[in-house]
Amino acid sequence: MLRDLLGDFGTLHQRRRTLKAFEAFWAKRPGESPTPATGLDASFQAQLDSWLRWHKGMLLAELVPTSLQYLLHDPLAPERFDFDHVLVDEYQDLNHGDQILIDLLAGDDHLLVVGDDDQSIYSVRWANPEGIRIFQHDRKAELLDCRRCPQAIVGMANSLIAKNPDRSKPVMNALPSNPAGEIHHVRFETMEDEAQGIASFVAASIADGRASPGECLILVNDRRVGHGIREAIRNLGVAAHSFFTQEPLETPDAQEAYLFLRLLAVPEDRVALRAWLGHGSTDGRRKSYKRAWDRADELRISVAELLVRMEAGSEQVPHTAALLDRWRILQQTLKELQPLAADTQSLIDVVLPGGHENLALLRDCALSCIDPWEEEGHEDLIAFVERIRGEIAQPEVPVDVDYVRIMSCHKSKGLTAHTVIVAGAIDGLIPRLPREDADLGLEEMAEQLHEQRRLFYVALTRTTNTLVLSSFQRVELGQAHRQGLPLGRKHWKSKTGTTLPSRFLQELGRDLPGAETGDDWFNSE
């Protein structure tokens, strides 16, 4: 979509930033239309709207503003009267538009919200933690006793979060019956050493009965770190699964396989077809696609119908041979898959065969989406593919499992585990720092740091017994540059640099033990 927009909108990265600016406007000023006075490019929005309407698509960021506009302009809308009571959990993670929409749905005196401004961690969708602080209430109940975490963890969490200004919540109390807690603070030499060290600790904890695999939760702020730990744990014979948004579609092979499934189920999906036609090309074949799109629009037909005519020879569009080749591959593949459309297990085995590393995560995802209640060979393909799409976009993290779970700190919200390991605790990952080209003011940079502190607070307070805070010292210079990691020293001969332990570690107070090296940790264990 972003490649197809015509105009001086900069690089793909700059176009993404412009789109994020529009999404921020919709979230913060719902019901209004961006104007040139806001600094947003009107021609960008016009082309964006045109692309989405033609392709019959919608951005996730449009859902709430569109719903809100509908309700604001129709006071008799039946949805306004559908609910007798509205209960909202995690209220601190809602943005301004969400909050207005909820007020409209709840009406008068029928709204109960639950929230904690210390756990507001979704500025990515412009969460408004101020909303819970100023919420107009008839009655208020404060829950200040922590029944989950060990006493030392509560002390560390209180020390950390006290550094954030404008909080509305008093200090959290640990119950006397809570355990004292077991805390490990470890510094490894390399990321690989960290992965091996954590894997060994997990395996030993399971072997001696301190924790089962399902009671071990590993939190990271970088997929590369998480994937390395996952593979190290598996290599020791312990089951482990990672849960990262969009993770099953990280490889080009998986993306192509998913498009086969989507277009088999919904051949008229114009967004999926656009993705297929551009797949494997660095520029998405945008010039060829624009020619085909213009001709299809002129004929008042879809691009798919145009390609059918081009293949039959009744239409010709110059410089679109690559698109036609992609179309032929798609049609041949869909023809071969059609007999399997109702047999999801066989379909998965053909499109996502076992034994292929690049397809493994998507295969697992697809297998988990088979409806066990459907008679074999009679499953609704559209419903099946919709479940896959939902699982990719918003993977559900299971609670009662028999394997180690690895995920982002964001994803851990609401989870509890006996043993929690926060890995990669270095500046640039925890906290994530704005890139040099982010163009943020001092106030924005400060608020970003405050949210990262809240995210670390959430990660610390997942444990009921054992907490491991882990980091690695040495990193390749190229990787540090790509990830925006600040370095203490650079070693040009080895092309590595020295990372800085997370600045949040020094905010945890006296309950945090001094750091051990990986070797010393294992000797003491």
N, C-alpha and C positions, 0 to 999 in steps of 0.2 A: 504493500500500500504506500509506504513512505517513498519508495523508489519511483513509483508511478506519478507522484505529484510533480507537475511542471512548474518551474520557477526558480528563482535564486534563493533557495531555502538552505543552502549549504550542504555539508556532508551528511551522510546517513546518521552519524552521531548527533549532529546539530539538529536534524529533523526530529530525532527522537526527543531531544530536549525541548523543541518547540511544541511537540505534541503533549509532553508532560506539563508544559505551561498552560495549555488549554485545559487539560484535565484538572489542574489545580484551580483554575478559574471556576470551572463547573462545580467543583466540590465546595469552594469557599463562598461563591456567590451564586447559589442555585436559583434558577428561574430567570437569570439575566443572560443577555447575549454579549459576548465579547465585542468590543468596539475598538477602533484604532487608538482611542484615548487610553486604553489599558496597556498599550504596547504590544498587543498581539496582532499578528498579520492577518487581516481580513481575507486576503486572497488564499492564504494557507487553509483557513477554515472552509472557505467556499469549495476548494478542490477536495478537501477531506470529506465534506458532506456529499459532494458529487460522486466520489469514489465509493463511499459506503452505500449510497442509494442505488447506484448501478449494480454493485455486487451484492446487494441485499444483505448487508452486514451491519454490525453494530459493535461499538466499543464497550467493554465492561464499564468504563468510566461514565458512559452515557446513561446507564440504567436508572440510577437514582434521580439525576436531574430531569430525565424525560418523564419518569413517574411523577415527580414533584410538579412539573409544569402542568401535567394533566389534572392533578388534584387541585392545584391552585386556581385553575381556570374553570373548574366545574364543581361548585359547592354542593351539587346534588349527586356527585359521583357515588355509586353504591359502595365502592371500597371504603369510603369515609365512615360507613356505618356497619361494616362487617364484623367489627371486633368489640366485645364488651370490655375486655381487659387486654392490655399490652404489657408484656414483661420483656425487658431488654437486659441481656447480660453483656458484660464487657463494654459498658457505655462509654468508657474513656477512649475507646478505639474508634468511635464514630466521628465522621467529619460533620461540618456545619449542615450540609445538605441532608445527610442521614438523619440528623437530629430534628430538622424541620419536618421531614417526611414522617417521622415517628409521631411527632406532635399532632399532625393532621390525622393519622390513622387512629391515635388513641383518643382524640377528642378531649373532653373535660373530665378530670378526676379519675382517670382509669389507667394511669401509667405507673408502673413500678420499674425502677432501674437499679441495677447492681453494677458497681464500678469501683476502680481504684486508680487514681491519677498516677500513682507510682508505677503502674503497669501499662501506661500508654506507650505503645511501641510501633504504631503504624503511621508514621508521618509519610510513608510511601503512598498512602491514600489520604494524606492530609488530615489525620486524626486531630480532634480538637479536645485535648485533655481539660481545657478550661471549662468545657461543657459540664463535666461532673462536679467541678468546684463551685460553679454558680447555679447549679440545678435548683430550680424553685420547688421546694418540697413541703408537703403538709406534715410529714413525719420522717424522721431520719434515724436509722439504726447503725451504729458504728461497730464493726467487728474487728477488734484489735488484738485478740489472742491468736497466736499462731499455733495450731495443733499439729502441723506437719513437720516442721524443721527442727533439727537439733538446736540446743541452746546457743552453741558457738556460731552456728550459721545465722541465726537471728541477730546476734550481735554484729556480725560482719555486714549483714544486709542493712541493718539500721545505720551503721557507720557510713556505708557507701551512699545510700540514698539521701542522707542528711546533707550531702554536698549539693543537691539540686534545690534551687530556689522555688518559691511560690507553690509549695506543697500544701495540701489541705488535710493530710492524714497525720495523726499523732504517731508516736513511736510504737512499733509493734512489740508485743510481749510474748516471750516464750513461756509456755506452761512449765511448772516445776517437774511435771511427769515426762516432759520431752527428754530424749537421750542427750548426752553431752555432745556427741558428734565425733566423727573421724575425718580429719582434714589432711590432705596431702598437697604440697606445693612443689612442683617439679619443673626443672628446666633441662631440656634435652639439647643435644648439639645440633641435630638437623630434623627436618620434618619427617624424614624416614625413620630416624631414631625414635621420634615421638610416637609414630604409628606402631612401631614394634614394641615400645615400652608399654603403651596403653593396652595393646593386644595381650601382652604377657600378664599385665595386672588383672585384666578381665578374666583371662583363662584361669589364673591362679585363684581368683575370688570364687569362680564357679567350682573349681576342683575341690577347694577346701570347705565349700558349703556356706561361705559368707553371703553369697547372692546367687540367684538363678539367672540365666541369660535374660529373661524377660524383666528382671529387676535392675538391669544395667542400661543406663541412658547416656549417650554420648552427644554432646552439643558442640557444634562448630559454626563459625561464621564464614566458612569457605568450603565449597564443595571439594576442591582438590584435597584439602586436609581430611575431610570426611571420607572420601573414596579411599584414600590411602589407609586410614584406620580400618575401614570395613574389610578391605582385602587382607590386611594383616591379621585381623581376628579370624576371618574365614580360613586362612592358611594354618591356623592353629586348631582347626577342627571345630570351631564354635560358630553356630549359625548367627548371621548378622544381616540386617537389612537397613538401607538408608531411605530417607523420606525427604526429598527435595522437590519443590514445585517445578514442573516441566522436565524433571530428570529423565523420564523414559524417552523423551524426544531430543536428547542431546546430540545424537549421532545422525549424520545424513541418511544412513541406511534406515534408521528407525523413522525418521521423518517421511521418507518415501513409502515405507510400509504402511504407516498410518494413513497417508493420503489414499493409498489403494483401498483401505477399509472404508474411509469416509466417502469416497466417490462411488464405491460399490453400493453403499447404503443410500446415499443421497446424490445421484448423478447431477442434479441441477444446482448443487452447491457451488456458487460462482467464486467464493473466496478460496475454497479448496482447489478448484480448477486453476485459479490464478497462481496459487502456490505451486501446483504441480508443473505448470508450464514454465515457471521460472526456476524450478529446483535444479541445483547443480551448477547454476550460472552465477558468477560473482556479481553481476548487475541485475539478476532476475529477468534477463531478456526483455528489459523494459521498453526498448525502442521497437522491437518486433511486436510486443504485446500492445503498445500504443497504436500501432498501425491496424492491428486486428480489432482492437476495441473501437477505434474511430469508425471503421467500416461496418462493424456490427451495429453500432449506434445509428449510423446512417440508414441501415436497412431495417431498424427497429427489431432486431433479433439479438439473441445472446451470442457470446463468443463461441460457446459450444456449438450452436447451430451454424455459425459461420464456418467453423472448422469442418463440420460435416459436409457443408457445401464445397469447401475447398478440396476436401479429399475426393469428392465426387467429380470435381472438375468444373462445377457450375459457377464458382467464384474464384478469383485470383487476387491475392494481396501481395505486392512486392515485398521481398526481404522478410518473409515469415516462414521460411523453410524449416528453421529450427523448432518453431512452435508446432508445425504440422508433424514433424518427426516425434515430438513429445506426445502429441495427441494420439498418434498411431500406436505408440508403445502402450499408452494408457488403455486404449480401446481393446487391444489384443489381450492385455492382462486381465481386464475386467471380464472379458468374454470367457477366459479360462477359469476365473473365480466364480462366475455366476452360478454354476451347479452346486457350489458349497455355501451359498448365501444363507441358508437356514440351518446349516450344520456348523455352529460356531467353533467347536473343538477342531474339526477338520480344517476349517478356514484358518484358524490360528496356526495350525501345523504347517500349512502351505505358505502363508504370508510371513509368519514369524517362527520359522523352524527352530527347534532347540539346538543348542551347541554353537550358536553365533553370538559372540560377546557383544557386538554392536546392537543386537536385537533383544538381548536377555531381559532388560528391565521392562521394555514394552511388552514382551511376551508374558512376563509375570503379571503385569498390569492387566493385560487382556484376559488371561486365565482367571484372574480374580473377579472379573466382571461377568463371567458366564452365569446365567440365571439357573440355579440348581432345580428350580421348580418347573422349568420348561421341559417339555418332552424333547428328547434328543432328536435333532434334525428339524425342529419346528420353532426355533427361537426367532423373535422379531429382530431383524438385523439393525434397523434404525435405533431401536431401544438399546441394543447391545453396544453399538458404536457411541451412542450418547453417554452411556455409563463409562466407557473408556475415556471419553473426552473429559467428563467430570472428574474422574480419578486422576487424570494428568494435571488438570488445572488446579484442583483442590484435593490433593491426596489426603485421605482420612488416616490418621495415625491410630492404629489399634492399641487398646489398653492392655488386655490380657493376652500376652504372647509368650512364646517359648524361644525367642531369639533376642539378641542385642539390637537396640534401636539407635540409629544415628541420624541426626537431623540438625537443622538450624536452630539457633536460640529462639527465633520467632515461632517456629513450629512447635516448640515445647510448651507453649502457653497452655495451662490447664492440666499438664501431666504431672505425675508423681512417680518417683523411683527410689529404691533403697540406695543405689549407687549412681551418682551423677558425675560425669567427667566433662569438664569444660576445657576443650583442647584449642590450641592455636591462640592462646591468650597473649597476643602481642599487639602493640600499637599498629593501627592500620587494618586490623581484623576485629579486635575488641579493645578500643572502639574503632569502628570504621571511620576514616577521616575523609573530609571532602577533597576531591582532586584539585590540582592547581588551577584547572580551567573551569571550576565550578561557579566562579563569579558570585560568591555569597558574601553578604554583609556580616558584620560582627555579631549582630543579634541572631541571624540565621545560623551562623556557625556555632554560637553558644547553645541554641535550642537543639541543634543536631547532636551536640555532645551530651546534653541533658537526656535526650531520648536514648542514646547509646548506653548511658549509665542505667537508665530504667531497664533496658534490655538485659544488661548484665545482672541486674537485681532479680529479674525474672528467672534467669538461668540458675543463679545461686540457690533460689528458694524452691527448686524442684525436688530436692533430696530429703529423704526421711532419716538418713543415717550417715552415708559416706560421700564426701565431696573431694574430687581431684581437680586441681587447677594446674594446667599444663601449658608449656610453651616450648618453642624451639629457637635456638640462637642464630643459626647460620642459614642463609637463603641465597639462591642465585640472583645476581644483579638484574637479569632480564625479568625474572618473576617478580622481584620487588618493584620494578618499574611498572609492570603491567597491573599490579595490584595496588599501587600507590602506597607501598610500605615505607615508612621512614626508617633510615638506617643510622646506627651509631658510628660504625666504621665500614669502610669499603676495602676489600682485598682484591686489588686488580689482577694479581697473578692468578688467583684461583677463580676470579670472576664471581666472588661471593661477597655478601655483606652481613653485618651483625644486626639483628633485629633488636628492638627495644621492648622489654616486658611491658605488658599493658599498664598504662598509667592508673587504671582503676584498682590494681592490686594494692597500691600504697594507700588507697582510701578505705581498705577493709578493716583497719584498726588492729588492735593487739591480739585478736583471736586468730589472725592468719599466721601460721608458722613460717619461719624462714624457708627460703627455697633450697631444695636439694638438687644435686645433679641426678641425671637418670641412673648413672652407675651407683651412686650412694643410695638412692631410693631402693634399688633392687637388692643391694646388700643388706639394708635394714629390713626389707620385706622377708 
